[in-house]
Amino acid sequence: MGFILYLIVGGIIGWLAGLILGKDIPGGIIGNIIAGIIGAWVGGALFGDWGPDLGGIAIVPALIGAIILVFIVSFILKAMRKA
């Protein structure tokens, strides 16, 4: 049950990061889950594990990390489209 909650929280964090930036994450729900989980890892590495915790993910650093990740991915995809 913990793994499913981890995936759900990761998906919500990825979705929120896309909403905050106004960018669509490629891959739909799977892309949101991946962005949220990788964002949680990036945020945890950069900012540590502080703030509220849900499903094994510290929400605030995970959201900040997902925003950073979505911004970088959208920047790279935009650069690839121009080339």
GULUMKOL-559266 format. One record per atom (N, C-alpha, C): residue number from 1; residue in three letters; atom name; y, x, z. Coordinates in Angstrom, 3 decimals. Example, Ala and Ser with C-alpha at 12.3 -4.5 7.8 and 13.67 -1.06 7.14 Angstrom:
  roza  tidren  kollo         Y         X         Z
     1     Ala      N    -5.690    13.190     7.800
     1     Ala     CA    -4.500    12.300     7.800
     1     Ala      C    -3.300    13.200     7.800
     2     Ser      N    -2.250    12.850     7.080
     2     Ser     CA    -1.060    13.670     7.140
     2     Ser      C     0.030    12.900     7.870
***
This chain:
  roza  tidren  kollo         Y         X         Z
     1     Met      N    -1.197     0.817     0.000
     1     Met     CA     0.000     0.000     0.000
     1     Met      C     1.260     0.859     0.000
     2     Gly      N     1.208     2.029     0.630
     2     Gly     CA     2.361     2.914     0.684
     2     Gly      C     2.769     3.426    -0.686
     3     Phe      N     1.789     3.679    -1.558
     3     Phe     CA     2.076     4.172    -2.898
     3     Phe      C     2.801     3.119    -3.719
     4     Ile      N     2.387     1.868    -3.585
     4     Ile     CA     3.035     0.775    -4.317
     4     Ile      C     4.474     0.611    -3.842
     5     Leu      N     4.701     0.692    -2.539
     5     Leu     CA     6.061     0.605    -2.004
     5     Leu      C     6.904     1.774    -2.495
     6     Tyr      N     6.318     2.957    -2.575
     6     Tyr     CA     7.000     4.140    -3.098
     6     Tyr      C     7.449     3.913    -4.539
     7     Leu      N     6.568     3.330    -5.368
     7     Leu     CA     6.908     3.035    -6.758
     7     Leu      C     8.002     1.972    -6.856
     8     Ile      N     7.925     0.952    -6.023
     8     Ile     CA     8.927    -0.108    -6.041
     8     Ile      C    10.292     0.434    -5.640
     9     Val      N    10.343     1.206    -4.572
     9     Val     CA    11.612     1.784    -4.117
     9     Val      C    12.154     2.742    -5.177
    10     Gly      N    11.303     3.547    -5.783
    10     Gly     CA    11.730     4.441    -6.859
    10     Gly      C    12.298     3.677    -8.040
    11     Gly      N    11.675     2.570    -8.403
    11     Gly     CA    12.169     1.741    -9.503
    11     Gly      C    13.522     1.129    -9.195
    12     Ile      N    13.691     0.660    -7.973
    12     Ile     CA    14.971     0.057    -7.583
    12     Ile      C    16.070     1.118    -7.572
    13     Ile      N    15.769     2.297    -7.074
    13     Ile     CA    16.767     3.372    -7.040
    13     Ile      C    17.152     3.783    -8.465
    14     Gly      N    16.183     3.911    -9.345
    14     Gly     CA    16.481     4.243   -10.743
    14     Gly      C    17.311     3.172   -11.413
    15     Trp      N    17.004     1.921   -11.136
    15     Trp     CA    17.749     0.795   -11.698
    15     Trp      C    19.185     0.799   -11.190
    16     Leu      N    19.363     1.019    -9.881
    16     Leu     CA    20.711     1.067    -9.306
    16     Leu      C    21.525     2.224    -9.883
    17     Ala      N    20.901     3.363   -10.084
    17     Ala     CA    21.607     4.509   -10.667
    17     Ala      C    22.085     4.181   -12.076
    18     Gly      N    21.251     3.508   -12.850
    18     Gly     CA    21.656     3.092   -14.192
    18     Gly      C    22.791     2.093   -14.158
    19     Leu      N    22.753     1.170   -13.202
    19     Leu     CA    23.835     0.189   -13.066
    19     Leu      C    25.145     0.848   -12.657
    20     Ile      N    25.089     1.766   -11.719
    20     Ile     CA    26.302     2.436   -11.238
    20     Ile      C    26.964     3.217   -12.371
    21     Leu      N    26.172     3.906   -13.165
    21     Leu     CA    26.727     4.702   -14.257
    21     Leu      C    26.989     3.885   -15.515
    22     Gly      N    26.427     2.706   -15.607
    22     Gly     CA    26.583     1.900   -16.808
    22     Gly      C    25.758     2.422   -17.971
    23     Lys      N    24.711     3.161   -17.677
    23     Lys     CA    23.837     3.751   -18.697
    23     Lys      C    22.471     3.084   -18.624
    24     Asp      N    21.846     2.926   -19.769
    24     Asp     CA    20.505     2.370   -19.815
    24     Asp      C    19.504     3.518   -19.808
    25     Ile      N    18.548     3.438   -18.921
    25     Ile     CA    17.532     4.481   -18.822
    25     Ile      C    16.439     4.182   -19.837
    26     Pro      N    16.111     5.154   -20.703
    26     Pro     CA    15.048     4.923   -21.680
    26     Pro      C    13.708     4.686   -20.982
    27     Gly      N    12.921     3.800   -21.508
    27     Gly     CA    11.589     3.557   -20.969
    27     Gly      C    11.480     2.322   -20.112
    28     Gly      N    12.565     1.601   -19.915
    28     Gly     CA    12.517     0.355   -19.154
    28     Gly      C    12.128     0.572   -17.706
    29     Ile      N    11.173    -0.229   -17.239
    29     Ile     CA    10.754    -0.185   -15.835
    29     Ile      C    10.123     1.159   -15.497
    30     Ile      N     9.289     1.674   -16.386
    30     Ile     CA     8.652     2.974   -16.147
    30     Ile      C     9.720     4.068   -16.064
    31     Gly      N    10.724     4.018   -16.926
    31     Gly     CA    11.818     4.979   -16.883
    31     Gly      C    12.597     4.896   -15.585
    32     Asn      N    12.814     3.660   -15.086
    32     Asn     CA    13.500     3.486   -13.809
    32     Asn      C    12.696     4.085   -12.661
    33     Ile      N    11.398     3.860   -12.667
    33     Ile     CA    10.539     4.398   -11.614
    33     Ile      C    10.562     5.927   -11.648
    34     Ile      N    10.431     6.487   -12.842
    34     Ile     CA    10.439     7.944   -12.973
    34     Ile      C    11.792     8.514   -12.545
    35     Ala      N    12.879     7.880   -12.982
    35     Ala     CA    14.218     8.353   -12.602
    35     Ala      C    14.418     8.255   -11.098
    36     Gly      N    13.929     7.201   -10.482
    36     Gly     CA    14.074     7.041    -9.040
    36     Gly      C    13.269     8.060    -8.259
    37     Ile      N    12.042     8.327    -8.685
    37     Ile     CA    11.195     9.283    -7.971
    37     Ile      C    11.702    10.711    -8.162
    38     Ile      N    12.049    11.075    -9.395
    38     Ile     CA    12.584    12.416    -9.625
    38     Ile      C    13.957    12.546    -8.958
    39     Gly      N    14.748    11.484    -9.005
    39     Gly     CA    16.040    11.486    -8.321
    39     Gly      C    15.887    11.649    -6.821
    40     Ala      N    14.851    11.051    -6.247
    40     Ala     CA    14.592    11.216    -4.819
    40     Ala      C    14.238    12.660    -4.506
    41     Trp      N    13.482    13.281    -5.373
    41     Trp     CA    13.137    14.679    -5.178
    41     Trp      C    14.370    15.575    -5.295
    42     Val      N    15.187    15.346    -6.344
    42     Val     CA    16.408    16.127    -6.543
    42     Val      C    17.374    15.922    -5.380
    43     Gly      N    17.587    14.677    -4.989
    43     Gly     CA    18.490    14.377    -3.882
    43     Gly      C    18.013    14.972    -2.569
    44     Gly      N    16.709    14.921    -2.332
    44     Gly     CA    16.160    15.523    -1.125
    44     Gly      C    16.319    17.028    -1.118
    45     Ala      N    16.160    17.648    -2.287
    45     Ala     CA    16.311    19.100    -2.372
    45     Ala      C    17.767    19.525    -2.194
    46     Leu      N    18.685    18.732    -2.732
    46     Leu     CA    20.103    19.093    -2.650
    46     Leu      C    20.756    18.703    -1.324
    47     Phe      N    20.418    17.523    -0.818
    47     Phe     CA    21.135    16.967     0.326
    47     Phe      C    20.288    16.773     1.571
    48     Gly      N    18.996    16.998     1.497
    48     Gly     CA    18.127    16.804     2.655
    48     Gly      C    17.725    15.341     2.818
    49     Asp      N    17.025    15.059     3.884
    49     Asp     CA    16.541    13.698     4.145
    49     Asp      C    17.357    13.072     5.264
    50     Trp      N    18.473    12.459     4.916
    50     Trp     CA    19.308    11.777     5.898
    50     Trp      C    19.551    10.352     5.426
    51     Gly      N    19.963     9.531     6.303
    51     Gly     CA    20.211     8.136     5.971
    51     Gly      C    18.962     7.296     6.159
    52     Pro      N    19.064     6.042     5.795
    52     Pro     CA    17.917     5.141     5.967
    52     Pro      C    16.740     5.555     5.086
    53     Asp      N    15.545     5.281     5.584
    53     Asp     CA    14.315     5.661     4.912
    53     Asp      C    13.522     4.406     4.607
    54     Leu      N    13.051     4.278     3.377
    54     Leu     CA    12.249     3.127     2.998
    54     Leu      C    11.121     3.600     2.102
    55     Gly      N     9.908     3.363     2.509
    55     Gly     CA     8.753     3.749     1.715
    55     Gly      C     8.604     5.247     1.542
    56     Gly      N     9.084     6.017     2.492
    56     Gly     CA     8.981     7.467     2.399
    56     Gly      C    10.086     8.103     1.590
    57     Ile      N    11.096     7.329     1.189
    57     Ile     CA    12.209     7.845     0.399
    57     Ile      C    13.492     7.639     1.195
    58     Ala      N    14.246     8.721     1.386
    58     Ala     CA    15.562     8.610     2.012
    58     Ala      C    16.509     8.023     0.962
    59     Ile      N    17.031     6.844     1.215
    59     Ile     CA    17.732     6.054     0.210
    59     Ile      C    19.000     6.737    -0.325
    60     Val      N    19.878     7.199     0.536
    60     Val     CA    21.178     7.731     0.086
    60     Val      C    21.014     8.993    -0.770
    61     Pro      N    20.284    10.018    -0.303
    61     Pro     CA    20.124    11.199    -1.166
    61     Pro      C    19.355    10.881    -2.453
    62     Ala      N    18.410     9.950    -2.382
    62     Ala     CA    17.653     9.583    -3.576
    62     Ala      C    18.554     8.916    -4.604
    63     Leu      N    19.456     8.058    -4.151
    63     Leu     CA    20.371     7.393    -5.068
    63     Leu      C    21.326     8.401    -5.699
    64     Ile      N    21.843     9.316    -4.902
    64     Ile     CA    22.736    10.348    -5.440
    64     Ile      C    21.989    11.233    -6.443
    65     Gly      N    20.766    11.619    -6.104
    65     Gly     CA    19.961    12.427    -7.021
    65     Gly      C    19.625    11.691    -8.305
    66     Ala      N    19.336    10.386    -8.209
    66     Ala     CA    19.035     9.593    -9.404
    66     Ala      C    20.273     9.445   -10.281
    67     Ile      N    21.445     9.300    -9.663
    67     Ile     CA    22.685     9.221   -10.443
    67     Ile      C    22.903    10.521   -11.206
    68     Ile      N    22.697    11.649   -10.537
    68     Ile     CA    22.830    12.952   -11.197
    68     Ile      C    21.843    13.062   -12.351
    69     Leu      N    20.596    12.660   -12.116
    69     Leu     CA    19.558    12.739   -13.146
    69     Leu      C    19.880    11.847   -14.344
    70     Val      N    20.278    10.614   -14.102
    70     Val     CA    20.593     9.685   -15.192
    70     Val      C    21.786    10.208   -15.995
    71     Phe      N    22.781    10.769   -15.315
    71     Phe     CA    23.931    11.326   -16.014
    71     Phe      C    23.509    12.463   -16.927
    72     Ile      N    22.682    13.369   -16.424
    72     Ile     CA    22.238    14.514   -17.226
    72     Ile      C    21.386    14.064   -18.404
    73     Val      N    20.466    13.135   -18.166
    73     Val     CA    19.597    12.651   -19.250
    73     Val      C    20.419    11.932   -20.315
    74     Ser      N    21.376    11.096   -19.906
    74     Ser     CA    22.203    10.389   -20.893
    74     Ser      C    23.074    11.370   -21.675
    75     Phe      N    23.560    12.430   -21.023
    75     Phe     CA    24.349    13.449   -21.709
    75     Phe      C    23.501    14.173   -22.750
    76     Ile      N    22.277    14.530   -22.389
    76     Ile     CA    21.384    15.225   -23.325
    76     Ile      C    21.011    14.320   -24.493
    77     Leu      N    20.703    13.064   -24.217
    77     Leu     CA    20.350    12.141   -25.304
    77     Leu      C    21.527    11.903   -26.236
    78     Lys      N    22.739    11.829   -25.702
    78     Lys     CA    23.929    11.659   -26.531
    78     Lys      C    24.146    12.875   -27.418
    79     Ala      N    23.921    14.080   -26.876
    79     Ala     CA    24.073    15.303   -27.656
    79     Ala      C    23.008    15.394   -28.758
    80     Met      N    21.808    14.910   -28.471
    80     Met     CA    20.738    14.938   -29.474
    80     Met      C    21.013    13.967   -30.617
    81     Arg      N    21.641    12.836   -30.307
    81     Arg     CA    21.956    11.863   -31.352
    81     Arg      C    23.011    12.391   -32.313
    82     Lys      N    23.956    13.199   -31.794
    82     Lys     CA    25.001    13.759   -32.641
    82     Lys      C    24.463    14.835   -33.569
    83     Ala      N    23.431    15.536   -33.142
    83     Ala     CA    22.900    16.664   -33.930
    83     Ala      C    22.086    16.205   -35.103
***
